[in-house]
């Protein structure tokens, strides 16, 4: 069975998580999988771009490097990046068939979409010296946490996935931070309690914990600022770049500007045309970063959202930059019913309609989720 056919049979989301299934499956095939040096990235926002900055720098340094990220926007191959390129279909199918040979039928059927693709990525990274591994929605119980790691990186931790992680910063941070093992780097945090919890867990686990705020030297700060100006990076992307640079030096390498000169992942405040910016963020933390980036401007927001997101808070944060909201149709089961979204827009006093096409005279922000970005790009490609 081809990978495409196989994955269509896997639900993308579950109402409950089986915390024992993946460790058991991994234990059965661990001896068959490669053992690269793994950098594990955990957090609420900034995982993808921090990881891509770091993976690209390691690759440019001459290290064979893989980067596993999720979800994808248009093509599954985006999740598995090796030495500067997304994996091609031939290598992807080869890795799938190899993994199917490792797993028994019962395990293959039981694994979730994300669990299976995590193992698939590791098979595809067979020749890699380094693998930058991005966690899914959690940390301690995430599928990516079963692997040994040389470094854990924690990007900003905020409210998200409360149904699985808890409704307080303390519970969310604890779940994510408990994934640290021998060595960890804590990025800039918006909630002071996160730092306190990190120190407590590090002490308990005898983990060597570093705080980026105490490690960023003038050399790194100056390079990050120059690259941000050159590549048009927002403040939060500049922070992510500096975090990746700090991790790079913790791994024992010297930061040089050409290694990090990039715009990182597509879909993170990317200007896809002169007046159209696209961002795949979907929570309040991302909304705050966008509101800051567009401060003093007014945009037409092309928007939709998953029903489990706090879209009222997200839209409230974006009010200062919104001129008009255009709701884009997204064919996805988790999307909020339109009447509920319209009720919130009316409550907030935001004018809205349906997205039909880009008006060249307006400034647009495409925002809401990976599904919104996918729906928009497919609509534009077919127009």
C-alpha positions as CSV (number, residue, x, y, z in Angstrom):
1,X,0.0,0.0,0.0
2,X,1.4,3.4,-1.0
3,X,2.1,6.1,1.7
4,X,-0.6,8.4,0.3
5,X,-3.3,5.6,0.5
6,X,-2.1,4.5,3.9
7,X,-2.2,8.0,5.4
8,X,-5.7,8.7,4.1
9,X,-6.9,5.9,6.4
10,X,-5.4,7.6,9.5
11,X,-7.4,10.2,11.3
12,X,-5.4,13.4,11.8
13,X,-6.8,14.1,15.3
14,X,-8.0,12.0,18.2
15,X,-10.4,12.9,21.0
16,X,-8.1,11.1,23.5
17,X,-4.4,10.2,23.5
18,X,-3.0,6.7,24.2
19,X,0.2,7.5,26.1
20,X,1.5,3.9,26.0
21,X,1.0,3.1,22.3
22,X,3.9,4.9,20.8
23,X,6.6,4.1,23.4
24,X,5.7,0.4,23.0
25,X,5.8,0.7,19.1
26,X,9.1,2.5,19.2
27,X,10.6,-0.1,21.6
28,X,9.8,-2.8,19.1
29,X,11.8,-1.1,16.3
30,X,14.3,1.1,18.1
31,X,17.2,-1.2,17.2
32,X,16.4,-0.9,13.5
33,X,16.3,2.9,13.5
34,X,19.3,5.3,13.0
35,X,20.7,7.1,16.0
36,X,21.5,10.7,14.9
37,X,22.2,13.5,17.3
38,X,18.7,14.9,18.0
39,X,17.8,18.5,18.9
40,X,14.3,18.4,20.2
41,X,12.2,21.6,19.9
42,X,9.2,22.1,22.1
43,X,7.0,25.1,22.7
44,X,3.8,26.9,21.7
45,X,5.0,29.1,18.9
46,X,8.3,29.5,16.9
47,X,9.2,25.8,16.8
48,X,9.2,25.5,13.0
49,X,11.3,28.6,12.3
50,X,13.7,28.1,15.1
51,X,14.3,24.6,13.9
52,X,14.7,25.6,10.3
53,X,17.2,28.3,11.2
54,X,19.2,25.8,13.1
55,X,18.9,22.9,10.7
56,X,20.0,25.1,7.7
57,X,23.0,26.4,9.7
58,X,24.1,22.9,10.5
59,X,23.7,21.8,6.9
60,X,25.7,24.8,5.6
61,X,28.4,24.0,8.2
62,X,28.8,20.6,6.4
63,X,26.7,18.4,8.7
64,X,24.2,16.1,7.1
65,X,21.0,17.4,8.7
66,X,17.3,16.5,8.8
67,X,14.4,18.6,10.0
68,X,11.0,17.2,11.0
69,X,8.2,19.7,11.2
70,X,4.4,19.7,11.2
71,X,1.9,20.2,9.9
72,X,2.4,20.8,6.2
73,X,0.7,23.5,4.1
74,X,0.3,21.9,0.6
75,X,2.4,18.8,0.4
76,X,3.3,16.1,3.0
77,X,6.9,16.2,1.8
78,X,7.3,19.6,3.6
79,X,7.4,17.7,6.9
80,X,10.7,15.9,6.1
81,X,13.5,18.2,5.1
82,X,17.0,16.9,4.4
83,X,20.0,19.1,3.6
84,X,18.2,22.0,2.2
85,X,15.3,20.3,0.4
86,X,12.0,18.6,1.2
87,X,12.2,14.8,0.6
88,X,11.1,13.7,-2.8
89,X,8.3,11.3,-3.5
90,X,10.6,8.4,-4.4
91,X,12.6,8.6,-1.2
92,X,9.5,9.1,0.8
93,X,7.8,6.0,-0.6
94,X,11.1,4.0,-0.1
95,X,11.1,5.0,3.6
96,X,7.4,4.1,4.0
97,X,7.9,0.6,2.5
98,X,11.0,0.1,4.8
99,X,9.1,1.1,7.9
100,X,6.1,-1.1,7.0
101,X,8.6,-4.0,6.9
102,X,9.8,-3.1,10.5
103,X,6.3,-2.9,12.1
104,X,3.8,-5.7,12.6
105,X,0.3,-5.3,11.2
106,X,-1.4,-4.6,14.5
107,X,1.1,-1.8,15.4
108,X,0.9,-0.3,11.9
109,X,-2.9,-0.1,12.2
110,X,-2.9,1.3,15.7
111,X,-0.4,4.2,15.3
112,X,-1.8,7.6,14.8
113,X,-1.0,9.8,11.7
114,X,1.6,11.8,13.7
115,X,3.1,8.8,15.4
116,X,3.6,6.9,12.1
117,X,5.0,9.9,10.3
118,X,7.4,10.5,13.2
119,X,8.9,7.0,12.7
120,X,8.8,7.5,9.0
121,X,10.9,10.6,9.3
122,X,13.5,8.8,11.4
123,X,13.8,6.1,8.7
124,X,14.2,8.9,6.1
125,X,16.9,10.5,8.2
126,X,19.0,7.4,8.1
127,X,22.1,9.1,6.8
128,X,21.8,12.3,8.9
129,X,24.3,13.2,11.6
130,X,21.9,15.7,13.1
131,X,18.1,15.7,13.2
132,X,16.1,18.7,14.4
133,X,12.9,17.2,15.7
134,X,9.9,19.4,16.3
135,X,7.3,18.2,18.8
136,X,3.6,18.0,18.1
137,X,1.1,19.5,20.5
138,X,2.8,18.4,23.7
139,X,6.2,17.6,25.2
140,X,6.6,14.9,27.8
141,X,4.1,12.5,26.2
142,X,4.7,13.6,22.6
143,X,5.8,10.9,20.1
144,X,9.0,12.9,19.4
145,X,10.1,12.6,23.1
146,X,10.9,8.9,23.0
147,X,14.3,9.5,21.2
148,X,17.5,10.3,23.0
149,X,18.6,13.9,22.4
150,X,21.7,16.0,22.7
151,X,19.7,19.2,23.3
152,X,16.2,20.3,24.1
153,X,15.1,23.8,23.0
154,X,12.0,25.5,24.5
155,X,10.4,28.3,22.4
156,X,7.8,30.6,24.1
157,X,5.2,28.6,26.0
158,X,1.7,29.9,26.1
159,X,-2.0,28.8,26.1
160,X,-2.8,26.3,23.4
161,X,-4.3,22.8,23.1
162,X,-5.9,23.2,26.6
163,X,-8.1,20.0,26.1
164,X,-4.9,17.9,26.2
165,X,-2.4,20.1,28.1
166,X,-4.5,21.8,30.7
167,X,-6.0,25.2,31.1
168,X,-3.3,26.9,33.1
169,X,0.2,28.1,32.1
170,X,1.5,25.9,34.9
171,X,0.0,22.7,33.6
172,X,0.9,23.5,29.9
173,X,4.5,24.5,30.8
174,X,5.0,21.4,33.1
175,X,3.9,19.0,30.3
176,X,6.2,20.6,27.8
177,X,9.2,21.2,30.0
178,X,9.2,17.6,31.4
179,X,10.5,16.5,28.0
180,X,14.0,17.9,28.9
181,X,16.7,15.3,29.6
182,X,20.4,16.0,29.8
183,X,20.8,19.5,28.4
184,X,18.2,22.2,27.6
185,X,18.0,25.8,26.3
186,X,15.0,28.0,27.4
187,X,14.0,30.7,25.0
188,X,12.5,34.1,26.0
189,X,9.2,33.5,27.8
190,X,6.2,35.7,28.3
191,X,5.2,34.1,31.6
192,X,7.8,34.3,34.4
193,X,6.3,31.1,36.0
194,X,7.7,29.1,33.0
195,X,11.2,29.9,34.0
196,X,10.6,28.9,37.6
197,X,9.0,25.6,36.5
198,X,11.9,25.0,34.1
199,X,14.5,25.4,36.9
200,X,12.5,23.1,39.2
201,X,12.3,20.3,36.6
202,X,15.9,20.7,35.5
203,X,17.0,20.3,39.1
204,X,14.8,17.2,39.5
205,X,16.1,15.6,36.3
206,X,19.7,16.7,36.8
207,X,19.4,18.5,33.4
208,X,21.9,21.2,32.5
209,X,19.6,24.2,31.9
210,X,20.6,27.3,30.0
211,X,18.5,30.5,29.6
212,X,18.8,32.3,26.3
213,X,18.6,35.6,28.0
214,X,21.8,35.0,29.8
215,X,23.6,33.5,26.8
216,X,22.9,35.9,23.9
217,X,26.1,37.8,23.5
218,X,26.5,41.1,21.6
219,X,28.0,39.1,18.6
220,X,24.8,37.0,18.2
221,X,22.5,39.9,18.9
222,X,24.2,42.0,16.2
223,X,24.1,39.3,13.6
224,X,20.4,38.5,14.3
225,X,19.5,42.2,13.9
226,X,21.4,42.6,10.6
227,X,19.8,39.5,9.2
228,X,16.3,40.7,10.4
229,X,16.8,44.0,8.6
230,X,18.2,42.4,5.4
231,X,15.5,39.7,5.1
232,X,12.5,41.7,6.5
233,X,12.1,39.4,9.6
234,X,9.6,40.4,12.2
235,X,10.7,40.8,15.8
236,X,9.6,37.3,16.7
237,X,11.5,35.7,13.8
238,X,14.5,37.7,14.9
239,X,14.1,36.2,18.4
240,X,13.8,32.7,16.9
241,X,16.9,33.3,14.8
242,X,18.8,34.4,17.9
243,X,17.6,31.3,19.8
244,X,18.8,29.0,17.0
245,X,22.2,30.8,17.1
246,X,22.5,30.3,20.8
247,X,21.7,26.6,20.4
248,X,24.2,26.4,17.6
249,X,26.9,27.6,20.0
250,X,25.8,25.3,22.7
251,X,26.4,22.5,20.3
252,X,30.0,23.7,20.0
253,X,30.0,25.7,16.8
254,X,30.7,29.3,16.0
255,X,27.9,31.5,14.7
256,X,28.7,33.3,11.4
257,X,26.1,35.3,9.5
258,X,26.1,33.3,6.2
259,X,25.1,30.2,8.1
260,X,21.9,31.9,9.3
261,X,21.1,34.2,6.3
262,X,17.6,33.0,5.4
263,X,13.9,33.8,5.8
264,X,13.3,30.4,7.5
265,X,10.0,28.5,6.9
266,X,7.4,29.6,4.3
267,X,4.1,30.7,5.9
268,X,5.6,32.6,8.8
269,X,4.7,36.3,8.1
270,X,5.8,35.7,4.5
271,X,5.0,38.4,1.9
272,X,3.7,36.3,-1.0
273,X,3.1,39.4,-3.0
274,X,3.5,43.2,-2.5
275,X,0.2,43.5,-0.6
276,X,-0.4,40.0,0.7
277,X,1.2,38.5,3.8
278,X,0.6,34.9,4.9
279,X,1.0,33.5,8.4
280,X,0.0,30.0,9.6
281,X,-0.3,31.1,13.3
282,X,-3.5,30.1,15.1
283,X,-3.3,31.2,18.7
284,X,-3.2,34.4,20.8
285,X,0.6,34.4,21.0
286,X,0.9,34.4,17.2
287,X,-1.8,37.1,17.0
288,X,0.2,39.4,19.4
289,X,3.3,39.0,17.3
290,X,1.3,39.9,14.1
291,X,-0.4,42.9,15.7
292,X,3.0,44.2,16.7
293,X,4.4,43.5,13.2
294,X,1.5,45.4,11.5
295,X,1.4,48.2,14.1
296,X,0.1,51.4,12.5
297,X,-1.4,49.6,9.5
298,X,-4.8,48.4,8.6
299,X,-5.4,45.2,6.7
300,X,-8.1,43.0,5.3
301,X,-8.0,39.8,7.3
302,X,-8.7,36.6,5.3
303,X,-9.6,34.3,8.2
304,X,-11.1,31.1,9.5
305,X,-10.3,29.0,12.5
306,X,-10.6,25.7,14.3
307,X,-13.5,25.5,16.7
308,X,-11.2,24.6,19.6
309,X,-9.2,27.9,19.3
310,X,-10.0,31.0,21.4
311,X,-10.9,32.9,18.2
312,X,-12.6,35.7,20.2
313,X,-9.4,36.5,22.0
314,X,-7.4,36.2,18.8
315,X,-9.6,38.6,16.9
316,X,-9.7,41.0,19.9
317,X,-5.9,41.2,19.8
318,X,-6.0,41.9,16.0
319,X,-8.7,44.6,16.2
320,X,-6.3,47.5,16.0
321,X,-5.0,46.3,12.6
322,X,-8.2,45.0,11.0
323,X,-10.1,47.1,8.5
324,X,-12.3,44.2,7.3
325,X,-12.6,40.5,7.7
326,X,-13.2,38.1,4.8
327,X,-14.1,34.6,5.9
328,X,-12.5,31.9,3.6
329,X,-14.2,28.6,3.1
330,X,-12.2,25.7,4.5
331,X,-13.2,22.1,4.0
332,X,-12.0,20.7,7.3
333,X,-14.1,19.0,10.0
334,X,-12.6,21.0,12.9
335,X,-13.4,24.4,11.4
336,X,-15.8,26.5,13.6
337,X,-19.4,26.7,12.3
338,X,-19.7,30.0,10.4
339,X,-22.6,31.3,12.4
340,X,-20.5,31.1,15.6
341,X,-17.6,32.9,14.0
342,X,-20.0,35.6,12.6
343,X,-21.6,36.1,16.1
344,X,-18.1,36.9,17.5
345,X,-17.3,39.2,14.7
346,X,-20.5,41.1,15.3
347,X,-19.9,41.2,19.0
348,X,-16.5,42.7,18.4
349,X,-17.9,45.3,15.9
350,X,-15.8,43.9,13.0
351,X,-17.3,44.3,9.5
352,X,-17.1,41.0,7.5
353,X,-18.0,39.2,4.3
354,X,-16.8,36.2,2.3
355,X,-13.5,35.9,0.6
356,X,-13.8,35.8,-3.1
357,X,-10.6,37.2,-4.6
358,X,-7.7,39.5,-3.9
359,X,-8.4,43.2,-4.6
360,X,-5.1,44.7,-5.7
361,X,-5.8,48.0,-4.0
362,X,-6.0,46.5,-0.5
363,X,-3.5,45.2,2.0
364,X,-4.2,41.6,3.0
365,X,-3.2,39.3,5.9
366,X,-4.0,35.6,5.5
367,X,-4.2,34.1,9.0
368,X,-5.9,31.5,11.1
369,X,-4.2,28.1,10.7
370,X,-2.3,25.9,8.2
371,X,-5.7,24.9,6.8
372,X,-6.5,28.6,6.0
373,X,-3.1,29.0,4.3
374,X,-3.7,25.8,2.3
375,X,-7.2,26.9,1.2
376,X,-6.0,30.3,0.2
377,X,-3.0,29.1,-1.8
378,X,-5.1,26.4,-3.6
379,X,-7.7,29.1,-4.4
380,X,-5.0,31.4,-5.8
381,X,-3.3,28.6,-7.8
382,X,-6.6,27.7,-9.4
383,X,-7.6,31.3,-10.2
